[in-house]
Each structure stands twice: as structure tokens, then as C-alpha cells.
């Protein structure tokens, strides 16, 4: 009871903020059940003047605090959940908050590193950037008489408890939605919030961000066009991350790039090819590659920072992506369709021919356009929309990839509007396919398969023993039946009754809150 009421009270406040900022005005009423349509009409009555201009949802989420900011950023990568229009609104959401005090930052560092700030750093400056989870300071360290500039990322005090509270509210909404909505179950809203929860948990342990930096450094150590900052592990803990300070030109600084006479079309090529190599070759990519997170160093290499949001693709997903891209490049739509079925993404009761026809409807218009009009990101977006017609379940890792591709392609085209995305992607895609799906890749796959088969064969005796035990238990259950005692049945009934009763009370509280808000606004108007 207390849990449901607490969630309802906090969600009622969030609903009020959404209503005041005009968020319900951009929701299609036809997608909402009749009771919800009535609540939306009531909510429209309390919109503040001027709420119809600008990004409504972004304003509301910013007002609601750090967890809602992160929810908005996460949902910007999920147009399948919030719709394309709202996802575009969320793309403008900036994770910027006022910095916490220098004294608080130094207290966090001293406690985490178990030594005074003056001992850990020869210099520790004020905050240079602040976001919902952490803020960054510029500092200096000394080793062997040599001073080095470092970036020090410090976790916000008490941020974990605030996120836990708001995430519990998000889970409550997702569970209730899945109980009553088939569309919510198809979108797997609980899994969406689970994914976000895991992402936030990893962001709030700065050791994991340091590990992501270290892993990408290993993956890219031989890349001529890309590198990442070096981690100072001696000054890195759960709450503090210390790394090399990057003095390059930010890719958002177009004036600085022009003054340095950088070859902008070549820079666009580096951005696209580096991202595709990480996604296809490594299955591990930076999922927040906006221009502010990318720098160009003195050697002409891209340097990425802020590794809080990372994406992973298994070998199956990478093969799926590579074959799809190659299929569109070569106009082999039948093969693109077959890849979806082979991966198990589209249920087998659908027709491969019909799916190939739908894929052709996406691919053919692209081949009739000039290079600057062709968007790989747009292609992936349309592909995900079409697959929904064929009951393809949501693949969060592919949607994160698609959303990152939108950002990466936008960055590259800002340097070269006539960028031929297919020409630049082709060598990277073909190289990966030849290496992994060609003769060498097939031999390596066969060797790996033989190893797996050997392990399975060695486990067969124990598997057989467990199977016999399970069959005996099933036979006993079939013969004697599964019986519940009267006390168990009664207890189950009481529990279900309590759940339904308090759920109804919580819904009434939300409805009454909206009505009270409406009356209050009308009194103020009078």
C-alpha cells in the first residue's frame, strides 16, 4: 500500500510538470485509452502560457531533475517507444546542471583517494563542466619531476539515492503498463527501464568508465586515425576518474578547425570509418559521439572523451549489420530479408518474399538519389520501422547503434555536406565481411565450433543424469498431480485482493490530484 501511494504521489508531481509544460499536447490521443484521453484533456487546461513553443518534453524533464534528464536522453535513442517526433524533441536535451561546490568536490576526492587533494594533485582547479551524474575539473599531477595536466571527473554527492528513488517510479509505471497494454508488452517497457537502470549504474561507478576507456584503448591501439585518453589508475576510484587532459580542437569548434586549415572532408571520413570499425570489428563503440565529445589532436587523430554511454554488439549482431549494409550497397534485397530470418529477428511464419518486397521499398529510392541525399542512419531508421510490421521484437542494442549512427553521420556531414556515405563505409564493411564471413572466417568459426562441441560432449554424462532426474519428477507430478493446500489458496487470494485494492486507490489518487489542480487553476483565473 505505502509503496503504491508513494509512487503515485511522486508521479502525480511529474504529471503536473508535464501538463504545465504542454507535453500532453504532442501526444496522439488515438494511441491512448478513453480514460487516459479524459485525463489528457484535463491536463491541457493547466498548460502555462508559452508552453507550446520550443521542446516541451525537454523542458519538463530538465525541471524534474537528474534521473528524468537521463530518462530523456535514453528515450531519445528509442523512437520505437516514444515516437519519431518526440525522439527528435529529446535530441536537443542537454545534460547540463549547475556545478556543486569546490569544497564538496574536494571532500569527495579526499574520501575516495584516502589522502588530501593537495597530496594527490599538485593543482586542482574549479569545475569546467557539470552534468547530472558528475562534473569535471582540470588538475595537474607530478611524477618523476614531470607535471602533467589531467581531467578529474567527480561523482555528485548523494546522486545514487536520488536515482534509485526515481528509477523505482519508472519501474512502477512500466510494470503497470505491461499488465494492461499489449503494445507495452511488445515494446518490453520493463526491459527498457532495466537497460536504462544498468546503464546509469555503470555511469555511477567511474571505475567502469575507466575500464571502458582501457578496453577501447586496447582495441584501437593500431588505428591510425583514433585514440582515447590514458587513465591514471592510481587516482581512479568508484567516485573519481582521473585521465589525460586533451588539448586538441573540439569538433564543435568549426572556427578553430578552419583556422588550423584542417581537411574537413577527410575529417568526416575519419569520423564515419572510426565508428564503423569500432562497431563491426570490436563490437564495442562510443554511443555518445556528439561534437563536444570528439577532439582532433596535433597528430591529426580523433580523440574521444566521456565514455559513460557505450554500446556492445555480439558477433551475431555484427554479422547482421554488415550483411544488411552490404545487401543495400549491392541491392540484394532478398539477402537482406534472409539475414533477418536467419538471425531470428523476424518470426518464421512471415514470408521472406513479402519482407524482401518491403526492404526493396526502402532501398530503391536511395539508389536513385545523389550521394549527399543518401543517409545510412535514415536507412536504418526506416528498416526498424518496417520490421515492426513483421513482428520484429525491439532490439535495444540495434536501436542504440542506429541512434549513434544518426549523430555520427550528422557530425561527418557538418564537415562535408556532399559526403558519399556508402563510398566511405564500403571498404570497412567489405573488409569485415571478407575477414569474418570469408574462407578465413569460416575456418576460424569451424575451429571455435569444434571447441564448443568438445565441451558439450564432455558435459553429456551430467546432462543425461539431470534429464533422468527431471523425467522422474515429471512422471511423479503427472501421476499424483500438483496440489495446493487450502491455506495456500486462501493466502494467494488475499494477496491478489490487496494488490488490486491498493492499485485502484492509487489510480483514484492520481485522478483526484488532476481534478484538484484544475479547480485551483480556475480559482486563480477568477
C-alpha positions as CSV (number, residue, x, y, z in Angstrom):
1,X,0.0,0.0,0.0
2,X,2.6,2.5,1.1
3,X,4.8,1.8,-1.9
4,X,1.9,2.3,-4.4
5,X,0.8,5.5,-2.7
6,X,4.4,6.9,-2.6
7,X,4.9,6.1,-6.3
8,X,1.6,7.7,-7.2
9,X,2.3,10.9,-5.2
10,X,5.7,11.4,-6.9
11,X,4.3,10.5,-10.4
12,X,1.4,13.0,-9.8
13,X,4.0,15.7,-9.3
14,X,5.8,14.6,-12.5
15,X,2.4,14.6,-14.4
16,X,1.7,18.2,-13.2
17,X,5.1,19.3,-14.5
18,X,4.4,17.6,-17.9
19,X,1.0,19.3,-18.0
20,X,2.3,22.7,-17.2
21,X,5.0,22.4,-19.9
22,X,2.4,21.2,-22.5
23,X,3.9,17.7,-23.0
24,X,0.4,16.1,-23.4
25,X,-0.3,18.4,-26.3
26,X,2.1,16.4,-28.5
27,X,0.7,13.0,-27.6
28,X,-1.6,11.5,-30.2
29,X,-5.0,10.9,-28.4
30,X,-5.8,8.0,-30.6
31,X,-3.0,6.0,-29.0
32,X,-4.4,6.5,-25.5
33,X,-7.3,4.5,-24.0
34,X,-10.6,6.5,-23.4
35,X,-9.9,7.1,-19.6
36,X,-6.5,8.4,-20.5
37,X,-7.9,10.7,-23.1
38,X,-10.1,12.4,-20.5
39,X,-7.0,12.9,-18.2
40,X,-5.1,14.4,-21.2
41,X,-7.9,16.9,-21.9
42,X,-7.9,18.0,-18.2
43,X,-4.1,18.3,-18.3
44,X,-4.3,20.6,-21.4
45,X,-6.3,23.1,-19.3
46,X,-3.3,23.8,-17.0
47,X,-0.7,24.4,-19.6
48,X,1.3,27.5,-18.8
49,X,1.3,30.4,-21.3
50,X,4.0,29.9,-23.9
51,X,4.3,26.1,-23.3
52,X,3.5,25.4,-27.0
53,X,6.8,26.8,-28.2
54,X,10.1,25.0,-28.1
55,X,11.0,21.5,-27.0
56,X,8.2,20.8,-24.4
57,X,9.4,17.4,-23.1
58,X,13.0,18.5,-22.8
59,X,11.9,21.4,-20.6
60,X,9.8,19.2,-18.4
61,X,12.5,16.6,-17.9
62,X,15.0,19.3,-17.1
63,X,12.7,20.7,-14.4
64,X,12.2,17.2,-12.9
65,X,15.9,16.6,-12.2
66,X,18.9,14.3,-13.0
67,X,17.1,10.9,-13.3
68,X,14.5,12.4,-15.6
69,X,17.2,14.0,-17.7
70,X,18.9,10.6,-18.1
71,X,15.5,9.1,-18.9
72,X,15.0,11.6,-21.7
73,X,18.5,11.1,-23.1
74,X,17.9,7.3,-23.0
75,X,14.4,7.6,-24.7
76,X,16.0,9.8,-27.4
77,X,17.6,6.5,-28.6
78,X,14.3,4.7,-28.5
79,X,11.9,6.3,-31.2
80,X,10.1,2.9,-31.2
81,X,8.9,3.7,-27.7
82,X,8.2,7.4,-27.7
83,X,7.7,8.0,-31.5
84,X,10.0,9.8,-34.0
85,X,8.7,13.3,-33.3
86,X,9.2,13.1,-29.5
87,X,12.6,11.4,-30.0
88,X,13.7,14.4,-32.1
89,X,12.5,16.7,-29.4
90,X,14.6,14.8,-26.9
91,X,17.7,15.0,-29.1
92,X,18.0,18.7,-28.0
93,X,18.1,17.7,-24.3
94,X,21.4,18.9,-22.8
95,X,22.7,17.1,-19.7
96,X,23.9,20.2,-18.0
97,X,23.3,21.2,-14.4
98,X,24.9,23.8,-12.1
99,X,28.1,22.5,-10.6
100,X,28.3,21.5,-7.0
101,X,30.8,23.4,-4.8
102,X,34.6,23.1,-4.9
103,X,34.6,22.1,-1.2
104,X,32.2,19.2,-1.9
105,X,34.3,18.1,-4.8
106,X,37.5,18.1,-2.8
107,X,35.7,16.3,0.1
108,X,34.6,13.5,-2.3
109,X,38.2,13.2,-3.7
110,X,39.8,13.2,-0.3
111,X,37.5,10.5,1.0
112,X,37.7,8.4,-2.2
113,X,41.5,8.6,-2.6
114,X,42.1,8.4,1.2
115,X,44.5,11.4,1.0
116,X,44.2,15.2,0.9
117,X,43.6,16.8,-2.5
118,X,46.9,18.7,-2.2
119,X,48.7,15.4,-1.9
120,X,47.0,13.7,-4.8
121,X,47.3,16.7,-7.2
122,X,49.8,19.5,-7.5
123,X,46.9,21.7,-8.7
124,X,43.2,21.2,-8.7
125,X,41.1,23.8,-10.4
126,X,37.4,24.7,-10.5
127,X,34.7,22.8,-12.4
128,X,34.9,23.2,-16.2
129,X,31.7,21.1,-17.0
130,X,28.9,19.8,-14.9
131,X,26.2,17.2,-15.7
132,X,23.6,15.1,-13.9
133,X,25.9,12.5,-12.6
134,X,29.3,14.1,-12.3
135,X,31.4,17.2,-13.1
136,X,34.9,17.6,-14.5
137,X,37.8,19.7,-13.1
138,X,41.2,20.4,-14.6
139,X,44.2,19.4,-12.4
140,X,47.8,18.6,-12.5
141,X,49.9,15.7,-11.3
142,X,53.6,15.2,-10.8
143,X,55.6,12.1,-11.5
144,X,59.3,11.9,-11.7
145,X,59.5,15.7,-11.6
146,X,57.3,16.0,-14.7
147,X,54.0,17.8,-14.4
148,X,51.0,16.5,-16.5
149,X,47.6,18.1,-17.0
150,X,44.7,15.8,-16.1
151,X,40.9,15.8,-16.2
152,X,39.3,14.8,-12.9
153,X,35.8,13.6,-13.1
154,X,34.0,13.7,-9.7
155,X,30.6,12.0,-8.9
156,X,27.9,14.2,-7.5
157,X,27.3,13.7,-3.7
158,X,24.2,11.6,-2.9
159,X,23.3,11.1,-6.6
160,X,22.8,7.4,-6.2
161,X,19.9,7.6,-3.7
162,X,18.1,10.2,-5.9
163,X,18.4,7.9,-8.9
164,X,17.2,4.8,-7.0
165,X,14.1,6.6,-5.9
166,X,13.2,7.9,-9.4
167,X,14.0,4.6,-11.1
168,X,11.6,2.8,-8.7
169,X,8.9,5.1,-10.0
170,X,9.8,4.3,-13.6
171,X,9.7,0.6,-12.9
172,X,6.2,1.0,-11.3
173,X,4.9,2.7,-14.4
174,X,6.4,0.2,-16.8
175,X,5.1,-2.8,-14.8
176,X,1.6,-1.3,-14.7
177,X,1.7,-0.5,-18.4
178,X,2.7,-4.1,-19.3
179,X,-0.2,-5.5,-17.3
180,X,-2.8,-3.6,-19.2
181,X,-1.3,-2.9,-22.7
182,X,-0.3,-5.4,-25.4
183,X,1.8,-2.7,-27.1
184,X,3.7,-2.0,-23.9
185,X,4.5,-5.7,-23.7
186,X,5.7,-5.7,-27.3
187,X,7.9,-2.8,-26.6
188,X,9.1,-4.5,-23.4
189,X,8.9,-1.4,-21.3
190,X,10.2,-3.1,-18.1
191,X,13.3,-4.2,-20.1
192,X,13.7,-0.7,-21.4
193,X,13.9,0.7,-17.9
194,X,16.1,-2.3,-16.9
195,X,18.5,-1.3,-19.6
196,X,18.5,2.3,-18.6
197,X,19.0,1.3,-14.9
198,X,22.0,-0.8,-15.8
199,X,23.4,2.0,-17.9
200,X,23.0,4.5,-15.1
201,X,24.5,2.1,-12.5
202,X,27.6,1.7,-14.8
203,X,27.8,5.5,-15.2
204,X,27.8,6.0,-11.4
205,X,30.8,3.7,-10.9
206,X,33.6,5.7,-12.5
207,X,35.9,2.6,-12.4
208,X,33.7,1.1,-15.1
209,X,34.1,4.2,-17.3
210,X,37.8,3.9,-16.8
211,X,37.6,0.2,-17.8
212,X,35.7,1.2,-21.0
213,X,38.5,3.7,-21.8
214,X,41.1,1.0,-21.2
215,X,39.2,-1.6,-23.4
216,X,38.8,0.9,-26.3
217,X,42.5,1.8,-25.9
218,X,43.4,-1.8,-26.5
219,X,41.0,-2.2,-29.4
220,X,42.3,0.9,-31.2
221,X,46.0,0.9,-30.3
222,X,46.9,0.3,-34.0
223,X,44.3,2.6,-35.5
224,X,45.9,5.5,-37.4
225,X,43.0,7.9,-37.0
226,X,41.7,7.4,-33.5
227,X,42.8,7.2,-29.9
228,X,41.5,7.7,-26.3
229,X,42.9,9.4,-23.2
230,X,45.2,7.5,-20.9
231,X,43.7,6.6,-17.5
232,X,45.5,7.4,-14.2
233,X,44.5,4.3,-12.3
234,X,46.3,5.4,-9.1
235,X,43.8,8.3,-8.8
236,X,40.7,6.5,-10.0
237,X,38.1,5.0,-7.7
238,X,34.3,4.5,-7.6
239,X,33.7,8.2,-7.2
240,X,36.7,9.7,-9.0
241,X,38.1,9.2,-12.5
242,X,41.5,10.8,-13.5
243,X,42.7,10.8,-17.1
244,X,44.9,12.6,-19.5
245,X,43.8,16.1,-20.3
246,X,43.1,16.6,-24.0
247,X,44.2,19.9,-25.5
248,X,43.0,19.3,-29.1
249,X,40.5,21.2,-31.1
250,X,36.9,20.2,-30.3
251,X,34.9,19.1,-33.4
252,X,32.2,21.5,-32.3
253,X,34.7,24.4,-32.8
254,X,34.4,24.9,-36.6
255,X,36.2,28.2,-36.4
256,X,39.2,26.6,-34.7
257,X,39.2,23.8,-37.3
258,X,39.1,26.3,-40.1
259,X,41.9,28.4,-38.5
260,X,44.1,25.2,-38.3
261,X,43.3,24.5,-42.0
262,X,42.0,21.0,-41.3
263,X,40.9,19.0,-44.3
264,X,37.2,18.8,-43.4
265,X,36.1,16.2,-45.8
266,X,38.9,13.9,-44.6
267,X,37.8,14.6,-41.0
268,X,34.3,13.5,-41.9
269,X,35.7,10.3,-43.3
270,X,37.7,9.6,-40.1
271,X,34.6,10.0,-38.0
272,X,32.5,7.6,-40.1
273,X,35.1,4.9,-40.6
274,X,36.3,5.0,-37.0
275,X,32.8,4.5,-35.7
276,X,32.1,1.6,-38.2
277,X,35.4,-0.1,-37.3
278,X,34.6,0.0,-33.6
279,X,31.0,-1.3,-34.1
280,X,31.9,-4.0,-36.6
281,X,35.5,-5.1,-35.8
282,X,35.3,-4.7,-32.0
283,X,31.6,-4.9,-31.2
284,X,32.2,-2.0,-28.7
285,X,31.5,1.6,-29.6
286,X,31.2,5.0,-28.1
287,X,27.5,5.7,-28.0
288,X,27.6,9.5,-27.3
289,X,29.8,10.8,-30.2
290,X,28.4,14.3,-30.4
291,X,31.0,17.0,-31.5
292,X,31.7,18.1,-27.9
293,X,33.0,14.7,-27.0
294,X,35.4,14.5,-30.0
295,X,38.7,16.3,-30.4
296,X,41.4,16.5,-33.0
297,X,44.9,16.2,-31.6
298,X,48.2,17.6,-33.0
299,X,48.9,14.4,-34.9
300,X,45.5,14.6,-36.7
301,X,43.9,11.8,-34.8
302,X,40.4,11.8,-33.3
303,X,40.3,11.6,-29.5
304,X,37.0,10.7,-27.8
305,X,36.1,11.6,-24.2
306,X,33.2,10.8,-21.9
307,X,32.8,7.0,-22.0
308,X,29.8,6.9,-19.8
309,X,27.5,5.5,-22.5
310,X,28.9,2.6,-24.5
311,X,27.3,0.2,-26.9
312,X,28.0,-3.5,-27.5
313,X,27.2,-5.8,-30.4
314,X,27.7,-9.6,-30.3
315,X,29.1,-11.4,-33.3
316,X,25.6,-12.3,-34.4
317,X,24.5,-8.6,-34.4
318,X,27.7,-7.5,-36.2
319,X,27.1,-10.1,-38.9
320,X,23.5,-9.0,-39.2
321,X,24.6,-5.3,-39.6
322,X,27.4,-6.0,-42.1
323,X,25.3,-8.2,-44.3
324,X,22.4,-5.7,-44.3
325,X,24.7,-2.8,-45.2
326,X,26.4,-4.8,-48.0
327,X,23.0,-6.0,-49.2
328,X,21.8,-2.5,-49.6
329,X,25.1,-1.4,-51.3
330,X,24.7,-4.3,-53.8
331,X,20.9,-4.1,-54.0
332,X,20.5,-7.7,-52.9
333,X,17.2,-7.2,-51.0
334,X,16.5,-11.0,-50.8
335,X,19.7,-11.5,-48.9
336,X,18.8,-8.6,-46.5
337,X,15.5,-10.2,-45.8
338,X,17.1,-13.7,-45.3
339,X,19.5,-12.2,-42.8
340,X,16.6,-11.1,-40.6
341,X,15.1,-14.5,-40.6
342,X,18.4,-16.3,-40.0
343,X,19.1,-14.1,-37.0
344,X,15.6,-15.0,-35.6
345,X,14.6,-11.3,-35.5
346,X,11.5,-11.9,-37.7
347,X,9.2,-14.8,-36.8
348,X,9.3,-17.7,-39.3
349,X,5.6,-17.6,-40.1
350,X,6.2,-14.5,-42.2
351,X,7.1,-14.7,-45.9
352,X,10.7,-14.0,-46.9
353,X,9.4,-12.7,-50.2
354,X,7.0,-10.2,-48.7
355,X,9.7,-9.0,-46.3
356,X,12.1,-8.6,-49.3
357,X,9.5,-6.6,-51.1
358,X,9.2,-4.2,-48.1
359,X,13.0,-3.9,-48.0
360,X,13.1,-3.1,-51.7
361,X,10.6,-0.2,-51.0
362,X,13.3,1.3,-48.7
363,X,16.4,0.5,-50.8
364,X,15.3,1.5,-54.3
365,X,14.5,5.2,-53.6
366,X,18.0,5.5,-52.0
367,X,19.8,4.3,-55.2
368,X,18.0,7.0,-57.3
369,X,19.4,9.8,-55.1
370,X,22.7,11.7,-55.2
371,X,25.4,10.9,-52.7
372,X,24.7,13.8,-50.4
373,X,21.0,12.8,-50.2
374,X,21.7,9.2,-49.0
375,X,21.7,8.7,-45.3
376,X,22.8,5.4,-43.7
377,X,21.2,6.5,-40.5
378,X,17.9,7.2,-42.2
379,X,18.1,3.8,-43.9
380,X,18.5,2.0,-40.5
381,X,15.6,4.1,-39.1
382,X,13.3,3.1,-42.0
383,X,14.4,-0.5,-41.7
384,X,13.5,-0.6,-38.0
385,X,10.1,0.9,-38.8
386,X,9.3,-1.7,-41.5
387,X,10.4,-4.6,-39.3
388,X,7.7,-3.6,-36.8
389,X,5.1,-4.6,-39.4
390,X,6.6,-8.1,-39.5
391,X,6.5,-8.5,-35.7
392,X,10.2,-8.0,-35.2
393,X,10.7,-7.5,-31.4
394,X,12.6,-4.5,-30.2
395,X,16.4,-4.9,-30.2
396,X,17.8,-2.3,-27.8
397,X,21.4,-2.7,-29.0
398,X,20.5,-2.2,-32.6
399,X,18.4,0.9,-31.8
400,X,21.3,2.4,-29.8
401,X,23.6,1.7,-32.8
402,X,21.1,3.4,-35.2
403,X,20.8,6.4,-32.9
404,X,24.5,6.8,-32.6
405,X,24.8,6.5,-36.4
406,X,22.4,9.4,-36.7
407,X,24.7,11.5,-34.5
408,X,27.9,10.3,-36.2
409,X,26.6,10.9,-39.7
410,X,25.4,14.4,-38.7
411,X,28.9,15.2,-37.4
412,X,30.5,13.9,-40.6
413,X,28.1,15.8,-42.9
414,X,28.7,19.1,-41.0
415,X,32.3,18.9,-42.4
416,X,31.3,17.7,-45.9
417,X,27.6,18.1,-47.0
418,X,28.3,16.1,-50.2
419,X,29.7,13.2,-48.2
420,X,29.2,9.9,-50.0
421,X,28.3,7.7,-47.0
422,X,28.3,4.5,-49.0
423,X,31.6,5.0,-50.6
424,X,33.2,5.7,-47.2
425,X,31.5,2.8,-45.5
426,X,32.1,0.2,-48.3
427,X,35.8,-0.6,-47.5
428,X,35.2,-1.0,-43.8
429,X,32.1,-3.2,-44.3
430,X,33.7,-5.3,-47.1
431,X,36.9,-5.8,-45.0
432,X,35.0,-7.1,-42.1
433,X,32.8,-9.4,-44.2
434,X,35.9,-10.9,-46.0
435,X,37.7,-11.4,-42.7
436,X,34.8,-12.9,-40.8
437,X,32.4,-14.4,-43.4
438,X,35.0,-15.4,-46.0
439,X,37.2,-18.5,-46.1
440,X,39.5,-17.5,-43.2
441,X,36.5,-16.5,-41.0
442,X,34.7,-19.8,-41.8
443,X,37.8,-21.8,-40.8
444,X,38.1,-19.9,-37.5
445,X,34.4,-20.4,-37.0
446,X,34.7,-24.2,-37.6
447,X,37.6,-24.4,-35.1
448,X,35.7,-22.4,-32.5
449,X,32.6,-24.6,-33.1
450,X,34.7,-27.8,-32.6
451,X,35.9,-26.4,-29.2
452,X,32.3,-25.8,-28.2
453,X,31.2,-29.2,-29.4
454,X,34.0,-30.8,-27.3
455,X,32.9,-29.0,-24.2
456,X,29.3,-30.1,-24.8
457,X,30.4,-33.7,-25.3
458,X,32.3,-33.7,-22.0
459,X,29.2,-32.4,-20.2
460,X,26.9,-35.1,-21.7
461,X,27.0,-37.5,-18.7
462,X,25.9,-34.9,-16.2
463,X,23.3,-33.5,-18.6
464,X,21.9,-37.1,-19.0
465,X,21.8,-37.6,-15.3
466,X,19.9,-34.3,-14.7
467,X,17.5,-35.2,-17.6
468,X,16.7,-38.6,-15.9
469,X,16.0,-36.9,-12.6
470,X,13.7,-34.3,-14.2
471,X,11.8,-37.0,-16.1
472,X,11.2,-38.9,-12.8
473,X,10.0,-35.8,-11.1
474,X,7.6,-35.0,-14.0
475,X,6.3,-38.6,-14.0
476,X,5.6,-38.3,-10.3
477,X,3.8,-35.0,-10.8
478,X,1.7,-36.4,-13.7
479,X,0.7,-39.5,-11.7
480,X,-0.1,-37.7,-8.3
481,X,-0.9,-34.2,-9.5
482,X,0.2,-30.8,-8.1
483,X,-1.8,-30.0,-5.0
484,X,-2.1,-26.7,-3.2
485,X,-3.3,-26.7,0.4
486,X,-6.4,-24.7,1.3
487,X,-4.3,-22.3,3.3
488,X,-2.0,-21.6,0.3
489,X,-5.0,-20.9,-2.0
490,X,-6.6,-18.6,0.6
491,X,-3.3,-16.7,1.1
492,X,-2.9,-16.2,-2.7
493,X,-6.4,-14.9,-2.9
494,X,-5.8,-12.4,-0.1
495,X,-2.6,-11.2,-1.6
496,X,-4.2,-10.6,-5.0
497,X,-7.1,-8.8,-3.5
498,X,-4.8,-6.4,-1.6
499,X,-2.8,-5.7,-4.7
500,X,-5.9,-4.9,-6.8
501,X,-7.4,-2.8,-4.0
502,X,-4.4,-0.6,-3.5
503,X,-3.8,-0.3,-7.2
504,X,-7.3,1.1,-7.6
505,X,-6.8,3.5,-4.7
506,X,-3.5,4.8,-6.3
507,X,-5.2,5.4,-9.6
508,X,-8.1,7.3,-7.9
509,X,-5.5,9.5,-6.0
510,X,-3.9,10.5,-9.4
511,X,-7.3,11.3,-10.8
512,X,-8.3,13.4,-7.8
513,X,-4.9,15.2,-7.9
514,X,-5.6,16.3,-11.5
515,X,-9.1,17.5,-10.6
516,X,-7.8,19.4,-7.6
517,X,-5.2,21.1,-9.9
518,X,-7.9,22.0,-12.3
519,X,-10.1,23.6,-9.6
520,X,-7.1,25.5,-8.2
521,X,-6.2,27.0,-11.6
522,X,-9.8,28.0,-12.2
523,X,-9.9,29.8,-8.9
524,X,-6.7,31.7,-9.7
525,X,-8.3,32.7,-13.1
526,X,-11.4,34.0,-11.3
